[in-house]
Amino acid sequence: MGYGGAGVGRLPDGRVCFVHGTLPGERARVRVVHERKNHAEAELLELLEASPRRVKPRCGVFGSCGGCAYQHAAYPLQLELKTAQVREVLRRLGGFADARVEPAIASPLEYGYRNRISLHHSPRGFGFFQRGSHRVVPVGSCPLASEGVNAQIPSLDPRRAKPGSRITLRAENPPRGFSQVNPPAAELLADVVEEMAGTGGALVDAYCGSGFFTRKLRGGFESATGIEWSGAAVAAARELAGANDTYLEGSVEGLLATTLKRSGPARPVLVADPPAEGLDPKVLAAILENPPVRIVYVSCDPATFARDAKRLAEKFALDRVQPVDMFPQTADIELAALLALKTP
């Protein structure tokens, strides 16, 4: 399986071919829909030999809706595939041939875990984009969404929405600022981050949001400082602040270097949970110029993490990587990684 959820096979002429809806070990008859010099993309026409680990998708629009990639795969297989994909991305993009990647931790819920979804409007109704296009696939419910979120879909009125608009449905009483969409799995991720961070004098939490990781870790440190650009998230974090945690409103690019320097002679521990784009070059430079004793890097994109880890390898050793399945049935992968400062 390729990163993104397509099965990888070969055509009679030897070219690699990517086919969504297939699984490792299966044989299929396909139709090529996109030709490239060294590879092709195809659609599944007929399954000739099915994998024993294939299951029936729960969603009627699986295969056309672009949200899910793995509803046809048994959940243990999904975890194995995502673990293998992290290893491959680290090898190919980061140059880490023997990275210690632990087996992915399962989400407590395989379905019904999302506390928010975003639906696109079209003349046909509200739904999700079709894979590879902006054509809307209407949905009456989403098996990944919680009951409270799905209950809101029937009340949506397409006549009152602007063409091409998007609406976000949320569970009741959502936290302000950024929050994880899969709360039970987020708690497992927080446990991993806490174990990797350990204890110490100072903790710096970059991209802290409303303080999710800071509150989890602050008990093990003398001081904790969160950095976040969103004023609403910082306000929410400050409302729940303890005696030893403070929150700075502003960009990580502008504040991280100074915050690391202010941590004193004992090097701090840095937690970084950047957006999918990864760390800005200015942030990487600040880390390398003022290196913490260790970094716990939380990533929702293994590719950008591999790129950043390769850059940080100048002063840090990649100790281990732990995928956590925040998004079952989809191709998305979340991970936490521990990087330790090398001994001079």
N, C-alpha and C positions, 0 to 999 in steps of 0.2 A: 504494500500500500504506500502510495506517495503521500507526502505532507499535503494536506488539503482534502484527503479522503478518496482519491481516485485509485482504482486498482491499476497496477503496472504490469503490462504484458508485452509480447512482441508480435509484430505482424510477420507474414511470410517473408517479406524482404529484409527482416532483421531489425527494423526500426522499433524503438520503444513506443508503446501506445498506452495512453491514459484513458481509463474507462470508469466512470462513476457507476456505482451500483454493483460492483463486483468485489470479490474477496480473494485472499490468497489461496491458491490451489484450485481455483475454479477455471473451467474452460468455457468460453463463450463465443458466440457469433456476433460480430459487431459491425457497425457502419461507420466508416471514417467521416468525420464532419469538419475537421480542421487539419490541413497538411502543413508540416514544417519540414525543414531540411533533415533534421536528425530525429524527429519524433512526430507523433500524430496524436490527435484526440478523437475519440470515437464514442458512439452511443451504443448501449446494450440492446441487441435485438432478440437474442435467445440464449438462455443459460443451458449449456450442454452437460456440464458436470457441476453440481452445487457443493459448496462446502458444508460439512456436518455442523459447522458453527454458524450457519446462516439461520436467522430467525425472521418471523413475519413482522414487518414494520407496523407500528401502532397508528401511524398517521396516513390518512388517505391521499394526501398530496406529497408524500415522501417520494423523492426522485425528481419532482418538478420544482418544489419549493427549495430555495437555496440555503435554508437555515440549517438543516441536518445533513450529515454525511454518513452516519453509521447505524441508523435504525435497523438495518438488515443484518447487523453483526451482534452476536451474543456479547453481553457486557464485558465478561473477562477478556474476550478477544480485543475489544476496544482499548482496554487498559494496556494490553500487550503491544498493540499497534502504536499507541501514543508514546510508550516508553522507548520502543525501537526508533521511532521518528526523532525523538530528542537526541538519542545517541548518534544517529546519522547526521543530523544538522550540526551537532557539535564537532563531529569528525570532518565534515565537508566544509563548513563555513568558519569554524573556529580553529581547526587544526588540532583538536584534542582527540587523539587516536584511541586513548584508553580512559576516557572520562568515567568517573564513578557515577553512574546514573541508576538510582534506586527504582524498583518497580513502582509504577504510578499508584497513588493512593485513590481508592474508589470513592466516589461521591456517595453519601448516605442515601440519596434519592437518585434513581436513574431517570425518572420522569417527574413532572410537577414541581420542579425545583426553582423555576425562575420567578422572582418577585416583581419583575417588570418586563415588558416587551414593547417594541416599537412597530406599529403597523403603518403601511403606506396606503394612501387613498388612490383609487382609480374609478372610472365609471362602472366597473364590475363589482366594486366593493372594497373593503379593507383587507389587506393581507401582506404577505412577504414577497420580496423580489424572487423571481425565478433565477435559478443558478445561471450565472453568466450573462444576465440581462437586467434591465429595469422594468420588465413586464411584471405586473403584480399578479400573484397567485392568491385569490381570495380564500380566507379561512374563517370558519365559524368558531373554531377553538384551536388551541395549540397544546399538544400533550406535554410540552416542556414547561408550560406556564402553570402557576399555582391555580387552585380553584377560584380564589378571589380575583385574580387577574382575568381568567377566562370568563367569569360571570359578567364582566363589563363589555365584552365584545358584542353580544346581541343588541345592546342599547345604542350602539354607534349608528349615527344617521349619515349616510354618504351625501345626502342632499345639503347638509349643513357644513360640509368640509370643502376646502379649496382643492381644485384639481392638482394632483402631485404632492399634496401636503402629507405630513407624517404626524401620527399621534402616539404618545407613549402612555401605556396603561401601567399603573403601579399598584402594588398591594397597599392596604390601608396603613396609614401612619408611617410612611417611609422616612428614613433619616435624611437630614439635610446634607447637601454635598454628595460627593461620590460615595456609593455603597456597593458592596458585592451583590451580584444578582442571585447567587446560590448561597444563602446564609449557612446552612449546615456544613457544606464543603469549605466555606470561608473559615469556619472555626477550626477545621482540621489544618488548613493552610497556616492559620495563626499559631497553632501548636508547633508546626514545623519551624516557622520563623523564630519562635521563642526558644526552641531547642538550639537552633543554629546560632542565634545571637548570644546566648549564654548570659553572663552577668559582667558588670564592670562599673567604671566611674561615670562615663558619659555615653549617652545614646543620641544619635542624630537620625531622624526619620525623614528622609527626603520623599516628596510627593505623598505627604501623610494623609491627605484627604481630611476626613473629620476625626482622625486620630485612632483609627481601628487598631493598627499595630502598636502605636505608641502606648495606648492604655493597656494592651496585653503585656508589654515588655517593661513598663516603667518601674515595676516593683523590684526588678533585678539590677537597677542602676541608681546611682546617686542623683543624676539629673537626666532629663530627656527633653530633646528639642525637636519639634516637628516643623517642617517647611511645606507650605502649600500656597498656590496662587489664588485659589478660590476663597473669596471673602466669606461666603456663606458657610463653606466647610470649616474654615478657621473659627468662625463664630460658634459653630456647633461643637467643635473640639474644645474650645475654651470653656464652654458651659460645663463640660464633664472633666475638666482638668483637675489633677490632684496637686499635692504640695510640691512635687518635683518635676512636673512637666509643663513646658511652655510651648507656644505655637507662634510662628512667624508667618505673616502674610506677605507673599512675594514669590518671585520665580526661584526655582532651585539654581538656575544658571547665575542669578545675581547674588544669592545668599549663602550657597553651600561653602565656598572657600572660606569666608569669614567665620562661619559657624564651626567649621572643622578646626580652624586656628584657635578659636576661643575655648576649645575644649580642654586646654591646659597641656602640660607636659605628657600626661598619660594619654595615649592615643585612644580616640573614641571607637565605638562600634557604629557602623553605618548600615542602616536599612534603606534600600532604594527600591521603590515600586513605580517605575516610570510608565508612561503610556506605551502603546505598541511600538512607537517609533524608537524606543530605547533611549539611551543617555545622549544628551547633546554633547558635542565635542568640548564645549566649555565646562560641562560637568565632569567629563572624563579627565580633563586637564586639572581641575580642582582636586579631584581624588588622587591623582598621581603626584601632585605637588604637596598635598597634605594628607598622606595616606593614613587611613584608620587601621586599627589592628586587624579588623576583619570586616567584610562586607556580606550582608545578606541581601541578595539581589532577587527580587520577585518580578517575574516576567510573564506577560501574556502572549509573547511572540518569541519562540525559541530561536528564530533566525537572527533577530536583532540582539538577543542576549548573547548568542555565539559570537557575533561581531564585537560586542562590547567586552566580553570576557577575553577575547583575543588581544584587544588593546590593553586591558588591565593586567594581562599576563606579564607585562613588563615588570610589575612589582608584586603581583599577587598570584598565588597558586590556587587553581580550581580544586577545592577539596571534594565536594560532592554536589549532586544535583538531585532534587526530589520533585518529580511531577506530581501534581494534585489535580484530579479530574474535576474541575469546576464546571465543565460544560459537557456532560454526557450526551451522546448521540450526535454531537457536532465534531468538526475537525479541529476546534480550538483547543489549545494546550496551555495550561498554567503551570509554572514551576517556581521553585525556590532553590537558590544555589548559594553555597557558602564559599567565599574566596578569602583566603588567609594571607596576610602580609608575609612575604618571604623574608627569611633571616638574612641580614646583610652578610 
